[in-house]
Amino acid sequence: MAETVLVADGDPDILRFVEVNLRLQGYEVSLAQDGEEALRVAVADPPALVILDLMLPRVDGLEVCRRLRASTSYLPIIILAAKASTVDKVVGLAAGADDYVLKPFDPEELAARVRSTLRRTQELRTLSPLTGMPGNHRIRSEIARWLGLGEPLALIYADLNDFKSYNDHYGFLRGDEVIRMAGRVLQSALDRYATSESFSGHIGGDDFMLLCHPQDVVAVCEGVIEEFDSRIPSLYHPEDAERGYLEVVDRQRVTQQFPLVSIALGVATNERRTFRDPREMVETATEMKSYLKHTGKGSGYAVDGRTDADALEEPMRG
């Protein structure tokens, strides 16, 4: 289905010119001749992108931009500016526009700006707002792509142990710092130890996923554990870090002890098993991760060593 672009301009000739050229590029186009109509159309049938003239009748383009941006943060907006003025550009961008095109404009340039803005917006939508790492949609597509190529693949499912006690005790802002740190550590390990193509993504919360070549699994996992365990004490109060655990008094005034946050890495590979569906591979890595978390032995990794013929074989342990 073609993406819809809303074009708002007070000049009917420009509207028709832009409409024809965008339709030739494969877009659906809706039109508005003033600011009020642009707002009404955008609310009634939200487009994929909006092109706004600054000098719209009734409600000017800057005000339309501000109102649209106030109601939605993800709708991409391109401003059409008649003047080659730095002030106009800055004002338009400050109002929330993603890009601008100066009149008179080349239709190929406008189409190129539309494509790049839509692509950039789509990429941002797939990123975790907390870590800036690719999210679930990109993770699924990457696993499917790798399996479709038939290349050797290791999927590492990373999860934090005892994170809830940390988050409850220190608060979610400090908890977010731990999650961001974990994301940096995971990517750093791939950068250092992956010898071929690799990928890292943030599923959400304290769950992450890495993709790499099976031959790199041991080095990547050991690198993650070493760096994570060396960094995590710095995110505790000094007395808690020195003690090596949290002491928390619950509502019944019972003192409980919680270990420092650690990391569990469950690994599935297609070296000995055949995975045709990404879900099957994720389930296997999740099983390995769950096995580790139930051992309660701090940071570690477990690699599934079963074959297609014997899925009940004991997993390899790291």
Solvent accessible surface area in square Angstrom, and as a share of the most:
residue,aa,sasa,rsa
1,M,238,1.06
2,A,41,0.32
3,E,85,0.38
4,T,37,0.21
5,V,0,0.00
6,L,0,0.00
7,V,0,0.00
8,A,0,0.00
9,D,1,0.01
10,G,31,0.30
11,D,57,0.29
12,P,81,0.51
13,D,112,0.58
14,I,40,0.20
15,L,6,0.03
16,R,139,0.51
17,F,90,0.38
18,V,1,0.00
19,E,15,0.07
20,V,69,0.40
21,N,34,0.17
22,L,1,0.01
23,R,107,0.39
24,L,138,0.69
25,Q,73,0.32
26,G,49,0.47
27,Y,23,0.09
28,E,84,0.38
29,V,12,0.07
30,S,32,0.21
31,L,54,0.27
32,A,1,0.00
33,Q,94,0.42
34,D,18,0.09
35,G,0,0.00
36,E,68,0.31
37,E,48,0.22
38,A,0,0.00
39,L,25,0.13
40,R,145,0.53
41,V,36,0.21
42,A,6,0.05
43,V,116,0.67
44,A,83,0.65
45,D,95,0.49
46,P,95,0.60
47,P,12,0.08
48,A,26,0.20
49,L,0,0.00
50,V,0,0.00
51,I,0,0.00
52,L,0,0.00
53,D,8,0.04
54,L,20,0.10
55,M,146,0.65
56,L,9,0.04
57,P,63,0.39
58,R,178,0.65
59,V,17,0.10
60,D,68,0.35
61,G,0,0.00
62,L,35,0.17
63,E,57,0.25
64,V,0,0.00
65,C,0,0.00
66,R,115,0.42
67,R,116,0.42
68,L,8,0.04
69,R,55,0.20
70,A,93,0.72
71,S,91,0.59
72,T,31,0.18
73,S,99,0.64
74,Y,127,0.48
75,L,11,0.05
76,P,2,0.01
77,I,0,0.00
78,I,0,0.00
79,I,2,0.01
80,L,0,0.00
81,A,1,0.01
82,A,59,0.46
83,K,134,0.57
84,A,91,0.70
85,S,34,0.22
86,T,95,0.55
87,V,104,0.60
88,D,32,0.17
89,K,50,0.21
90,V,86,0.50
91,V,52,0.30
92,G,2,0.02
93,L,78,0.39
94,A,85,0.66
95,A,10,0.08
96,G,19,0.18
97,A,10,0.08
98,D,62,0.32
99,D,24,0.12
100,Y,57,0.22
101,V,1,0.01
102,L,51,0.25
103,K,41,0.18
104,P,138,0.87
105,F,27,0.11
106,D,75,0.39
107,P,38,0.24
108,E,107,0.48
109,E,66,0.30
110,L,2,0.01
111,A,1,0.01
112,A,42,0.32
113,R,70,0.26
114,V,0,0.00
115,R,102,0.37
116,S,29,0.19
117,T,1,0.01
118,L,20,0.10
119,R,141,0.51
120,R,99,0.36
121,T,17,0.10
122,Q,92,0.41
123,E,93,0.42
124,L,114,0.57
125,R,121,0.44
126,T,26,0.15
127,L,59,0.29
128,S,13,0.09
129,P,144,0.91
130,L,48,0.24
131,T,33,0.19
132,G,46,0.44
133,M,18,0.08
134,P,22,0.14
135,G,11,0.10
136,N,67,0.34
137,H,113,0.50
138,R,98,0.36
139,I,8,0.04
140,R,140,0.51
141,S,51,0.33
142,E,18,0.08
143,I,2,0.01
144,A,47,0.36
145,R,99,0.36
146,W,13,0.05
147,L,24,0.12
148,G,68,0.66
149,L,107,0.53
150,G,63,0.60
151,E,92,0.41
152,P,57,0.36
153,L,0,0.00
154,A,0,0.00
155,L,0,0.00
156,I,0,0.00
157,Y,24,0.09
158,A,1,0.00
159,D,12,0.06
160,L,5,0.03
161,N,18,0.09
162,D,54,0.28
163,F,27,0.11
164,K,149,0.63
165,S,15,0.09
166,Y,0,0.00
167,N,44,0.23
168,D,96,0.50
169,H,80,0.36
170,Y,28,0.11
171,G,29,0.28
172,F,135,0.56
173,L,121,0.60
174,R,67,0.24
175,G,0,0.00
176,D,35,0.18
177,E,67,0.30
178,V,0,0.00
179,I,8,0.04
180,R,87,0.32
181,M,6,0.03
182,A,0,0.00
183,G,4,0.04
184,R,132,0.48
185,V,0,0.00
186,L,0,0.00
187,Q,68,0.30
188,S,31,0.20
189,A,1,0.01
190,L,3,0.01
191,D,103,0.53
192,R,155,0.57
193,Y,63,0.24
194,A,22,0.17
195,T,100,0.58
196,S,61,0.39
197,E,98,0.44
198,S,41,0.27
199,F,19,0.08
200,S,8,0.05
201,G,0,0.00
202,H,6,0.03
203,I,49,0.25
204,G,32,0.31
205,G,49,0.47
206,D,24,0.13
207,D,28,0.15
208,F,1,0.00
209,M,4,0.02
210,L,0,0.00
211,L,0,0.00
212,C,0,0.00
213,H,49,0.22
214,P,13,0.08
215,Q,124,0.55
216,D,6,0.03
217,V,6,0.03
218,V,79,0.45
219,A,44,0.34
220,V,0,0.00
221,C,0,0.00
222,E,89,0.40
223,G,6,0.06
224,V,1,0.00
225,I,30,0.15
226,E,127,0.57
227,E,26,0.11
228,F,0,0.00
229,D,60,0.31
230,S,80,0.52
231,R,92,0.34
232,I,5,0.02
233,P,45,0.28
234,S,92,0.60
235,L,32,0.16
236,Y,11,0.04
237,H,74,0.33
238,P,106,0.67
239,E,99,0.45
240,D,10,0.05
241,A,28,0.22
242,E,156,0.70
243,R,88,0.32
244,G,33,0.32
245,Y,64,0.24
246,L,1,0.00
247,E,76,0.34
248,V,40,0.23
249,V,94,0.54
250,D,41,0.21
251,R,232,0.85
252,Q,136,0.61
253,R,216,0.79
254,V,81,0.46
255,T,74,0.43
256,Q,73,0.32
257,Q,110,0.49
258,F,54,0.23
259,P,75,0.47
260,L,35,0.17
261,V,2,0.01
262,S,10,0.06
263,I,0,0.00
264,A,1,0.00
265,L,1,0.00
266,G,0,0.00
267,V,0,0.00
268,A,0,0.00
269,T,13,0.07
270,N,35,0.18
271,E,117,0.52
272,R,119,0.44
273,R,46,0.17
274,T,73,0.43
275,F,14,0.06
276,R,201,0.73
277,D,36,0.19
278,P,30,0.19
279,R,171,0.63
280,E,82,0.37
281,M,0,0.00
282,V,41,0.24
283,E,116,0.52
284,T,9,0.05
285,A,0,0.00
286,T,45,0.26
287,E,86,0.39
288,M,4,0.02
289,K,19,0.08
290,S,38,0.25
291,Y,68,0.26
292,L,25,0.12
293,K,70,0.30
294,H,160,0.71
295,T,51,0.30
296,G,67,0.64
297,K,171,0.72
298,G,38,0.37
299,S,28,0.18
300,G,13,0.12
301,Y,23,0.09
302,A,1,0.00
303,V,17,0.09
304,D,9,0.05
305,G,1,0.01
306,R,25,0.09
307,T,34,0.20
308,D,89,0.46
309,A,102,0.79
310,D,67,0.35
311,A,43,0.33
312,L,164,0.81
313,E,61,0.27
314,E,115,0.52
315,P,20,0.13
316,M,112,0.50
317,R,140,0.51
318,G,55,0.53
